[in-house]
């Protein structure tokens, strides 16, 4: 990616550039949405979506798809505001009417709280990076012994589930073997390989982000994510050739039919996941930063009242919309693949990813289809996906944090100060995530906690985009009625997710206090 100098460009310095006219030139102008997609696969899709599938089966597939589709209109509206006015997203959010504290608006403070939990989420992802590397390439003797034994445990878990599904009486003996292996694993010395890898990757990431030379690594991560996603798609297809794991039409119909089937525990997990699957609240806020860095804002040119400027701006809006819709198709497909695989394998096996064995448990999704050998391939793929998410999210959120510090008056707003602030913030962000990884050591819970915060933040974003649409827009760039309907559907969906989250968490707190 480019440097941060493209952000918050003064009106009189923004250059004019006509939008691409041909198909291939338009495709070449895309990018921010795909970068966004690469930053969300690790936390939302790989972890949260598969956990929902493992816990509730196919029943909430419709909710997962809805959670992806409902966000794209908001994504476009936030981007429209940024490239129209040339303001950074936080500066625009801070203009939304409402209570103010310390000179900053209410959305600013909601964002600040959300950022704290996103650091926790990033710690969970960094822990997952360490787990995947430690499982694939153990550093110590204790790590190798532990890895071999946990691989035996995982294989035994699959065997027990298969024997029960087939109605074989051998499942009792398989169960006894599993219990013996579990007791042996509990007696093992806890290896520190994952912690060592987490520290090493945090240091490497901090250096790369501080130097600003991470374009090649980012592109490499995108290639790995694409390969891993194709691998997962093939796994879903190959499920259909095994009677034990094939997804039936009845299961698919039930998954696409809106219903909760009284599964409130599973719905609670899905609700937390809705904040981060597809594009989460944080990614929605980061998206315009990537649009500005891509050059969309500069290409639109300094806002004027001429017809030429309006035509040029509309052309670039169409490019941005195509970028957003393309990314939506990508991350929705990825989400569906991971959910179906989690429901069809982990759900049927009764395995739910958690704790220090999260990555190895996720790897069990592939064993029924390809065999035990594929776990090693999965571990390397999981590293690529999780690290890509950690890397790109650190880069994007650090820009937003630096912008927040400028708005708070803690940093100067000139370009050199911003560049320096981004470099420093990147390092601090990575170190804070590392501290969270060691403090909590519960990757799934850490990711889902951030999902709850982002689910609440969706309500604030709904208010903001409606304000942008009707009170902070150049009317020449106003969308048509059909787009307004889609935007309102998205906003209502956001209000619903946020409202249900508040109600659900409030009932949990009251139930706890009544004990």
N, C-alpha and C positions, 0 to 999 in steps of 0.2 A: 504494500500500500504506500501511498505517498505520505509526505510529512503533513503535519497539522496546519501548515501555512494556508491551506485552502479554506480553513474554517473562519467564520465570522469576518468575511472579506468586506472592507469598506465599499459602500455603494459606488463611489466614483472610480474604483479600480477594477471592478468586475468586468471581465472581457466578454465580448459577444461572439458566439459561435453557433452556426445554424445546426439544427438537429440532423441526424443521419437520415438519408432518403432511401437507401437500399436495404434489403433484408440483412445481408451479411454485415454491413456497417452498423446496423441497429443492434445486431447480436454482439458485435465487438464493443458496443457502448454499454452493455449490461455488466453487472459485476457486484454492486453493493448487496443485492439480495442473495446471491450465491455465497458471498462471503458470510453473510448472516446465517445462511443454512449450515455452512461448515462449522459455525460456532455453537450450534444448538444440538447437533446430533448426539454428542456425548452425554449431556445431562438430561435433556428432555426425552429423546428417543431411546437411546441405549439403556438408560437407567430407569427413568420414571415410567415410560410407556410399557416396558417389559414387566416391571413390577405390578402395574395395574393388570396386565394380561395374566400374570402368574396368579394373582389373588382372586380375580373375579371371572376368569375365563373370557368368553367372547361377548358377554352380556353388555359391556359398555363400549363396544367398538364405535357405535354411532356417536357417543359423546366425545371420543377422541378425535374423530373426523371433524365434528362440529367445532371442536376447540381449535383446530387448524384453520378451517375455512373462514371462521368468523373474524379473524384478526386482520385479514389483508386490506380491507377498506380503511381501517384505522391506520395501518402502516403507510398507505398511500397518502392519507390526509395529513399526517405528521410530516411526511416528506414534501408534500406540496407547499406547506407553510414555510418550511426551511428554505427551499430553493426559490420561492417567490420573494421573500424578504431578506434572504442572506443572513438570517440570524441563526445562532446555534439553537438546538432544540431546547435546552434548559432555559435559555433566555426567553424563548417563546412560551414555554410552560409557565414561566414566572409572571407572565402578563395576564394569565387567567384570573378573573376576579375571584375574590374570596378572602378569608382571614389571612393576615400577614403577621409574621413574628421576626423581629430583628431585621426588618427591611425586606425579607424574602417571603414569597407566597407560600400557600399551604401545600401546593404540589411539590415545591422544592423540598420541604421538610419530609413529606411522604417518601420522596425519592431518596433522601439521605438515610432514612430508616431502612428502606429496601436495600440500599447499597451494603449496609452492614451484614444483612442476611445473605446477600449475594457473595460476599467474601467468604462466608461460611460454606455456601454452595461450592465455590471454587476450591475450598479446602477439601471437600468431599471428592471432587473430580480429580484433584491432585493425588489424593489417597488412592483413587482408582488407577491412576497412571502408575503409581508405585506398585500396586498389587499386580497389575498386568505384567510389568517388567520382571518383578520378583518371581512370579509363577513361570514365566517363559525362560528367564535366565537367572536362576538363583545365584547369589554371591557367596553364601556361606554354606558350610556343611549342614548346619541346622536348617537352613532354608531348603536345601535339596531334599533332606529327609522329610521335612514337613510337606514339601510339595508332592513328593511321591506318595506319601500317606494320604494326603487330601485328594489326590487323583484317584486312589483306590476307593476312598469314601464316596466320591462323586460317581464312580462307576458302579459301586454297590447300590447307591440310591436309585440309579437308573434301572438296575437289575430288579430291585424290589418292586418298583412301579410297573415294570413290564410283566413280571410274573403275576402280579395282582390283576392287571388289565386282561391277561390271557386266561385268568381263572385257574392258574396252576397251583398245586399244593406246595410246590417248591418255594413259594414266596416266604414261608415261615422260616426255612433254613437261611434264605437270603437275608431276611430281616435280622436274624441272630448274628450273621456275619457282619452286617452293617453296624449293629450296636457294638460289637467287639472292636471294629475299626474306629468307631467314634470315641470309644473309651481310650484307645491307644493315642488318638490324635489329641485328646484333652491332656494327656500326660506329657506330651512333647514340650520341649523348651520353645518358648515363643520366639520365632526368628525375627530379625530386624532388617531383613533384606528390603521389604517394601518401604520402610522408613528411610533407609539409605538412598534408595532410588528416588523417593519423593524429594529429598534434600537436593540430590544432584540435578534433577529436572527443574526444580525451582531456581537453582543457581544459573543453569544454562538459559532458562527462559528470561530471567531478570537481565542477564548480560545482553541477550539478543534484542530484547525490547528497548533497553537503555541505549543501545547503539543505533537503533532504528533500522538495522539491516536484517529485516525478517521476511522480505518479499519471497525469496526462494523457498524458505521453510514453509511459509503459508501455502504456496502453490503445491509444494510436495505433500502437505497435509491434505489438501483438497483432493489430490489424486488418490491418496490412500483411503480417504473417506468414501470416494466414489467406488473404489474397488471393494471396500468392505460392504457397501450398500448393495452392490451387484451380487456379492457373495450371499448376503442375507436374502435377497430376492430369489436366487437360485435355490436356497434352502427351503423357502416357502413353497416354491414350485415342486421340489422333490418330495415334500411332505405328502403330496397327493399320490405318490407312487408306493406309499407304504400304508397298508390298511390300519396299522396301529396308530398312525399319526395323522392321517388324512383329515382335512377340514371338510366336514359335511355341509351340504347345502342348508340343512336345518340350523346348524350352528351359525352359519354366515347370516342367514335371515334373522335369527334371534339377536345377533350382534348389531345388525343394522336397524332393528326395531326399537324405538325409544322406550326404555323400561329400566327400572332399577331393581326389580324382583326382590325387594326387601333387603338387598345387600348393602346396608348402610356403611359397614366397615370398608367394603370395596369402593363404595362411592366416595368415601372420605379420602381414600388414596387417589382416586381419579380426580377429585376436586383439587387436591394439592398439585397433581400433575398438570391440570389445565392451565395453571399459571406459567408453566415453562414449556409444555409441548408445543410443537410448531414454533411460532415466534412468541417468546415470552414478553412480559412487560418491559424488562430491561432491554431486550433486543429491539423492541418497537421504538424505544427512546434512543438507542444507539444508531439505528438505521440511517437517520438523516445525516449523522456525522460521516458515515461512509459515502453517502450521496454527495455531500459537500467535498469530501476528499477526492472522489472520483472526478469532480469537476462540473457536476450538474449545475451548481449555483453560479459558477463563473460563466458557463456556457449560456445560461439564460440571459446574462447581461444585466447591467444596471437598470432597475425598474424605471420605466418611463410611461408616458401616456400615449405613445405612438402605437399605431396598429402593427407595425413591424415587430415591436417588442412583444406584444401580446401573441402574435403568431409564433414567434420563436419560442416563447415560454410554453405555449400549448404543445408544441412539438416535443420539447424536452419532458413535459409532463407525461406524454404518451410513452416515451422511452422508460421513464421511471415506473409507470404503471405496468408495462411489460416486464420490467425487472422484478417487480413485486409479485406479479402473478406467476412468473416462471419459478421464483423461489418457493412460492406457496405449493405449486405442483410437486416440486422436489421434496420439500420437507413433509408434505402430506403422504406421499408415497412411502417415504422412509418410515414415517410413524406407523402407517398401516402394516408394513412388513414386520417391524419389530413387535407390534402388538399381537399380530396373528401368530408369530413364532413363539412369543412368550405364553400366549394362551394355549396353543396347541401342544407345546412340549413342557415348559415349566409348570403350567397350570395343571396338566394331567399328571405330571410327576409329583406334584405337591411340593415343589421347590420354590422358595421365595428368596430372591437375592437380598443379602443383608450383611452387615458387619465386615470383618476383615476378609471374608471369603466371597464378597460380592461378585468380583470379576470371574472367579472360577465357577460360581453358581450360574452366572449368565452364560458361561461357555457350555453348560449342559444343554442349552437350546439346540446346539448343533450335533451333539453326540448321537441322538437317535437317528439322524439323517445320514451323516457321513461316517460315523464311527469315532472311537476315542482319539484317533490320531489328529482329528481336526481341532481339538482343543488348543494345541500349540499354535495353529494358524489363527484361531480366534484370539488368543492372548496378544499376538502381535497386532492383529486388526483392532482389538479393543484399545491397545496403546495408541494407535494412530488416531482413532476417533476421539478418545478422551483427551489426548494431548492437543489435538487440533482445537477442540472446544476450549480447553484451558488457555491455550495460546491466544486465539483470536478474541475470546471474551476478555482476557486481561488487557489486550490492546484497546478494545473498544471502550470498556468500562473505565480504563485509566484516562481516556480522553474526556469522558463525561465528568469524572471526578475533578480533573484539572479545570474544566469549564465551571464546575460548581464552586471551586475555590476562587476563581476569578469573580463570579457573581457575588460571592460572600465578601469580596473586598480583601481577601487574603493574598491575592496574587495580582500582578499587573496584567493588563489585557493585551499588551503588544505581542506580536507574533513570536519574537525571540523568547519572551518570558513564557509563553504558552508551550513552545517546543521544549524548553528546559523543564517546565512543570510536568509535561507528559512523560518525559524520560524518568524523572524522579518518582512520579506516581506509579509508573509501571513496576519499578523495583519494590516500592513499598507495598503495592498490591500483591505481588507474588509472595513476598515475605509474610504478609498478613495471612494469605491463604495457607501457606505452609504451617503457620502457627495454629490455624484452625484445624488442619489435618491431624496434628498431634494432640490437640486439646480434646476433640470429640471422638475421633476414630470410629465414626459411624457414617460411611459415605451415603447410603440410601437416605437415612434420616436427614442428613445435612442438605442433600439436594431437594428433598420434599419440603423442608422447612422454608427454603427459598421460594419454592413453588407457592406456598401459602401466602407469603409476603407479596409475590408478584400477582397472585390472583386478586388480592385486595387492591393492588395498584392499578389493575385494569379498570376499576370504577373511576379512579381519578383521571385516567387517560380518556375514558369515555366523555367525561365532562370537558376535558381540554379540546378534543377533536370537534365536538359540537360547537364550542366557542370559536375555534379556528374556522369552521365552515361558515358560520353565520355572522361573526363579528370581526374576524381578522383575516379577510380574504380580499384579493383583488377580484371584483365581480366579473372581469373579463375571463378569468380562469376558473370560474365557478363550474362545478360539474352539473350534469343533467339530472333529471328526476330519478331515473333508474339508479344512478350512483347514490343519490341521497337516500333512497330506500335501503340500499345495501349498507350504507353508513349507519343508518338508524338501527338496522337489524344487528349490526356489529356492536353498536353502543348499548342496545338493550341486552345483548348477550353478555357484554362486559359487566353491566350493572347486575345482571342475574348471578354471574360467577362471584362477584365481590359480595353481593348481599347474602348469598347462600353460605359463603365462607364465614362471614361475620356471624350469622345465625348458628351455623354448625359448631364453630369454635366456642361461641358463647354457651351453648348447651353443654359442651364438654367440660368447660370450666365450672359451670354451675353444678354439674353432676359430681365433679371432683370435690367441690367445696361442701357438698351435702353429705359426703362420706363420713 
